[in-house]
Amino acid sequence: MVKIGIDVGGTGIKVGVVSEDYQIIQEDAIPTRTDIPFEEQLKLMADCVLSTIKAAGLTEDDIESVGVGIPGIASARTGEVIKCTNMGWHHVPFRDVFTKYLKKPVCIDNDANVAALAESVAGVSAGTSSSVFIPIGTGIGSGIILNGKIWSGAHHIGGELGHVIFDLDGVPCTCGNHGCLERYCSATALIRMAREAVEKNPESQIMQLAGRDISRIEAKTVFDAARNKDEVALKVFYHYTDCLAQAVASVINLLDPEVIVLGGGVSKAGSFLLDPLTEMYPKYVVFNDQPLPPVKIAVLGSEAGMIGAAMLS
Ligand SMILES: [Zn+2]
């Protein structure tokens, strides 16, 4: 038997056929369509599952269950998507509709949660019973695993690390508040800090690497210039890493998991980011004379969404 993992994203939906040892044996993707009714969106997903299972040389009977990760909040118990802004879903009965097209058990959860589960079973945090996965991209999310299970809160709204308030009078956030953590720790934040710095120091190598176009600065541009020991880039890099260290320490102060896992685009900086971060975060942990959780980089990459979704059942 195999399990199906569906990773719903804002631009594409990935479907993976996942073996019992958590390997993706076949995968396909369809573009995200928000211009068609909800029921038709789910029919396209179910059709993609059927064509992918066929391509793997299997039939519908070989499917044990279907798991779905969404960029929003859902009730794992009822199978209802409570809110998923990217898809235009608001209180929609995902499981009830999907099973019209494919009669299999369906589980659904938030995408950061399923990636956290994947890493904790088959990735860098395998073998631990508690971990926090922090994907760092345009924004910041988190997936919390406690006692081997996803913890998304009593009302499915927990794990919003990105919107923990860092600075009461800080940078405005997309959520409507000011000074949220993701305004200081996301890739978007790093780019903002770099733009502010090069406006004052246009001779920085960041500008050369961005082709002298401030709008082309990416997180990688800053990391590359910092690796080359550009002074402006190093200053931005250390300030950003310090913010991230405070975020990591806040997670430890609250939950003290066995391990913290960084994912998303920024984590591709690898040990260049991890080494100074590991030096910095203990000073913000209250009981820092005790053993502290290590911070590691996720290993499953973009496959974590499909693998973790398949693990939901
Ligand atoms: Zn916010």
Residues whose N, C-alpha, C, O or C-beta is under 5 A from the ligand:
A	BS01	ZN	G162 H163 C173 T174 C175 N177 C180
